[in-house]
Amino acid sequence: MSYDKGLKCWLVHRGECGSIMHCGTDFEIDIGMNLVLSCRLDFDGRWYVVFKFSGVKVELKKGEIYQILI
């Protein structure tokens, strides 16, 4: 998943195509060290994920590429 500056949204890449991620979309994100956590995408003037197990919010960095599972 990466941020598209032209579309001003997060995209999931599947081959040559990309799908827009919407607020409230549930997915799993790979945070490294073989740890994959369930979360939800949200926006309140900034993009962030909310981890389901704890409710912790983590802001997404627009220049980063995130490995996710939908």
C-alpha positions in Angstrom: 0.0 0.0 0.0 1.4 3.4 -0.9 0.1 7.0 -1.0 -0.8 8.5 -4.4 -0.2 12.3 -4.3 -2.2 12.9 -7.5 -5.3 11.1 -6.2 -4.6 12.1 -2.6 -5.4 8.6 -1.3 -3.8 5.2 -0.4 -3.6 2.6 -3.0 -3.3 -1.2 -2.8 -1.2 -2.5 -5.7 -2.2 -5.8 -7.4 0.0 -6.4 -10.4 -0.4 -3.4 -12.8 -3.7 -2.2 -11.2 -4.3 -0.3 -8.0 -7.3 -0.1 -5.8 -8.2 2.8 -3.6 -8.3 2.3 0.1 -11.2 3.9 1.9 -11.7 5.1 5.5 -12.9 2.2 7.6 -11.2 -0.5 5.4 -10.1 -3.4 7.6 -6.8 -5.2 6.7 -3.7 -6.7 8.2 -0.4 -4.9 8.1 3.1 -6.4 8.3 5.0 -4.5 11.0 8.2 -6.6 10.6 9.8 -9.5 12.5 7.0 -11.9 11.2 4.4 -9.9 13.0 1.1 -9.1 11.2 -1.6 -7.1 13.0 -5.2 -6.4 12.2 -6.1 -2.8 11.8 -8.4 -0.2 10.2 -7.6 2.8 7.9 -8.9 6.1 9.1 -8.5 9.8 8.4 -9.0 13.0 10.6 -6.9 15.5 8.6 -4.1 12.9 8.6 -4.1 9.2 7.6 -3.6 6.6 10.3 -4.3 3.0 11.2 -6.1 1.9 14.3 -4.9 -1.5 15.7 -7.9 -3.6 16.6 -6.3 -5.4 19.6 -5.4 -2.2 21.4 -7.1 0.8 19.8 -3.7 2.4 19.3 -3.5 4.9 16.4 -0.4 5.1 14.2 0.0 7.8 11.6 1.0 6.6 8.1 3.9 8.3 6.3 3.0 9.2 2.8 6.5 8.4 1.4 6.4 4.8 2.8 5.3 1.6 1.2 3.4 -0.7 3.6 3.0 -4.5 3.2 -0.6 -5.4 3.8 -3.1 -8.3 3.4 -6.7 -7.7 2.6 
